[in-house]
């Protein structure tokens, strides 16, 4: 087996026209990541661990060399896709569609995705502009088979949140997703869509025009290369990106076994704030939302003010600021100014659930009271909280 080697000159030529102007250098690494995106399915933890261990270039060589018996099953998945023509076709399709290649470390890389660890995307393909990573971001998701009630609530939430400076993220599907994107666009603000297939292939086909508008005002992202067809697995894997990139996830309308519950589960595991819109108790279309409120401890969302409070972008609500201030004090006491701590560790030290700690950490980050590093670890900012560094 001949190890796959990346040539610097060939890499630079292959990536011509695909990288943002502010993403200087690193052609070999960027090209290697593009190759990995062709070889792997989204969220491949074996590939993610190998890349974290060796870097994308060396990882390719290791993956295509003899030895490392522990990679046998993974090689059986990867090597059938290792064709120069397939890699060139993906890059050419990206060029034709005006797609940018974005890799970790780029100015436009959505840093929140790094919280996924070894399951984070190795690369992203983008049509449109970059996400403002310091802006509050809310994912509005829900059923494709939505009701007029659900679509109306989604539209109201999206319009009000966008007007308040929040970036609305969704999956561009029929139903709730489409209603959220259209309402966000109607306010003149940006919105972001994550797709399960290549960004050069409109899916669903009926949203081709909507996706073009999203790319014009915001961004359309995917971790799968151009030309890739959406599959059931890729939809489920895509949901983790929607959850990870958001400060809060709100399920507007969902059946008992809706795919939106998969997004909610990712949000809960990542410590993102999670909310759901209640519906009529007789409506099967809202059974999943009620399940989130009961089983996931989701916040009951009745309007944009509830969501703004979840991400710390609103003023004190009717529930009062005192309780939240006391909880934030507990949270800050669990942090160190010198050593980073995970959301789970902060939750353990403060006596909170990971979900509660995640919400309050996000709020404190917006206030500049805590800092999150590239590994997703938290430290106190050492200012404005009246405490001396530990």
URLIN-V495511 format. One record per pair of residues at least 24 apart in sequence whose ideal C-beta (glycine too) atoms are under 6 Angstrom apart, sorted by the first residue. I is the first residue (numbers start at 1). GAP is how many residues later the second one is. Records with the same first field share a line. If there is no record, write none. Layout:
# URLIN-V495511
I: GAP + GAP
This chain:
# URLIN-V495511
1: 65
3: 58 + 61 + 62
4: 56 + 60
6: 25 + 26 + 51
14: 77
17: 78
18: 76 + 83
19: 82
20: 80 + 88
22: 85
23: 83
28: 29
29: 27 + 28
30: 73
32: 24 + 25 + 28
33: 70 + 89 + 90
34: 89
35: 52
36: 86
37: 85 + 86 + 188
38: 43 + 48 + 49 + 52 + 187
39: 39 + 42
42: 181 + 192 + 195
43: 76 + 194
45: 73 + 74
46: 28
48: 70 + 71
49: 69
52: 66
90: 135 + 136 + 137
93: 107 + 133 + 134
94: 132
97: 103
99: 26 + 28 + 100 + 127
100: 26
102: 24
110: 135
112: 132 + 133
113: 131 + 132
114: 260
115: 129 + 155 + 261
116: 128
121: 102
124: 97 + 99
125: 74 + 97
126: 93 + 95
127: 72 + 88 + 93
128: 87 + 90 + 91 + 92
129: 90
131: 61
135: 32
136: 30 + 111 + 175 + 177
137: 30 + 32 + 109 + 110
138: 28 + 108 + 110 + 169
139: 30 + 103 + 107 + 110
140: 28 + 30 + 40 + 110 + 112
141: 29 + 110 + 119 + 122
142: 34 + 109 + 110 + 111 + 112 + 118
143: 32 + 33 + 110 + 111 + 112 + 115
144: 29 + 30 + 31
146: 29 + 30 + 107
147: 138
150: 26 + 102 + 103
151: 28
153: 99 + 124
154: 25 + 26 + 98
155: 24 + 28
157: 147
158: 25 + 26
159: 24 + 28
160: 144
161: 143
162: 25 + 27
163: 24
169: 73 + 76 + 77
172: 35 + 39
174: 30
176: 76 + 77
181: 33
185: 28 + 32
190: 27 + 28
191: 27
192: 26 + 27
193: 27
194: 27 + 44 + 47 + 48
195: 27
196: 34 + 38 + 39 + 42
197: 27 + 31 + 32 + 33
198: 26 + 28 + 29 + 30
200: 26
203: 27
236: 26
239: 24 + 27
240: 26
243: 24 + 27 + 29
244: 26
247: 64 + 115
248: 25 + 62 + 63
249: 25
250: 25 + 51 + 57
251: 25 + 38 + 41
252: 25
253: 32 + 33
254: 34 + 35
255: 29 + 32 + 33
256: 31 + 32
258: 30
261: 27
264: 28 + 32
268: 28
271: 72 + 83 + 87
272: 86
273: 37 + 86
274: 24
275: 24 + 26 + 35
277: 24
297: 58
312: 51 + 54
327: 33
328: 32
331: 29
332: 48 + 53
335: 45
336: 54
337: 42 + 43 + 45 + 52 + 53
340: 33 + 37 + 39
341: 37
342: 35
346: 32
